[in-house]
Amino acid sequence: MSGTAIVLMWEARAAEGRGGELLEWARARSAELAREPARRELLRAPQDRVLVMTWWPDASYGDELPELPEPDAALITRAVHRWRFEAVG
């Protein structure tokens, strides 16, 4: 898969009333990644869900890539969901 981009998706659901706080937490952590992704997007959805997507060109599924950590348990309602996708243009 060399020459492709891997997109990492990180999604969490905030504890009741803490959606804005989770969004700001994710924004700050995504700015502190060990390497800068080619592209980064932060999104929010109903039920105080936050999604962070980062694009890593010339990567493959098995590569070790910087990811957002798990937030403090009091900030979220469940474990973070993580996915890796290959960008197909």
C-alpha positions in Angstrom: 0.0 0.0 0.0 3.0 2.3 -0.3 2.1 5.6 -1.9 -1.3 5.8 -0.4 -2.6 7.8 2.5 -3.9 6.2 5.7 -6.7 8.1 7.5 -6.9 7.6 11.3 -10.3 8.2 12.8 -10.8 8.8 16.5 -14.3 9.1 17.9 -15.5 9.7 21.5 -18.8 10.5 23.2 -18.6 13.1 26.0 -20.1 12.8 29.4 -23.4 14.7 29.8 -22.9 18.4 29.2 -19.2 18.1 28.4 -19.2 18.1 24.6 -17.5 21.5 24.3 -14.8 20.4 26.8 -14.2 17.2 24.9 -14.0 19.1 21.6 -11.4 21.5 23.1 -9.5 18.5 24.7 -9.3 16.8 21.3 -8.3 20.0 19.5 -5.4 20.5 21.9 -4.3 16.8 21.8 -4.4 16.7 18.0 -2.1 19.8 17.9 0.4 17.9 20.1 0.9 14.8 18.0 4.5 13.6 17.7 4.4 14.4 13.9 2.2 16.7 11.9 -0.4 15.0 9.7 -0.8 16.2 6.1 -4.4 17.0 7.0 -6.5 17.1 10.2 -10.2 17.6 10.7 -12.3 17.9 13.9 -16.0 17.3 13.7 -18.9 17.1 16.2 -22.2 15.3 16.1 -25.3 14.9 18.2 -25.0 13.3 21.6 -21.8 15.3 22.3 -19.7 13.1 20.0 -16.3 14.3 18.7 -14.5 12.9 15.7 -10.9 13.6 14.8 -9.5 12.5 11.4 -5.8 12.7 10.4 -4.3 12.0 7.0 -0.9 10.3 6.7 0.5 10.2 3.2 2.8 7.4 2.0 1.7 5.2 5.0 0.3 1.7 5.2 -2.0 0.0 7.6 0.7 -1.5 9.8 2.7 1.7 10.2 3.0 3.2 13.7 1.3 6.6 13.4 0.7 9.2 16.1 -2.8 8.9 17.6 -4.8 10.8 20.1 -4.8 9.2 23.6 -7.8 8.1 25.6 -9.3 11.1 27.5 -9.9 11.0 31.3 -12.7 8.6 32.0 -14.8 11.3 33.6 -14.9 13.2 30.3 -16.3 10.4 28.2 -19.2 7.9 28.4 -17.4 5.0 26.8 -14.1 3.9 25.4 -12.8 5.8 22.4 -13.5 4.2 19.0 -10.6 4.1 16.5 -10.4 3.1 12.8 -7.9 3.1 10.1 -8.9 3.6 6.4 -7.0 3.8 3.2 -7.7 6.9 1.1 -8.8 5.9 -2.4 -9.0 9.2 -4.1 
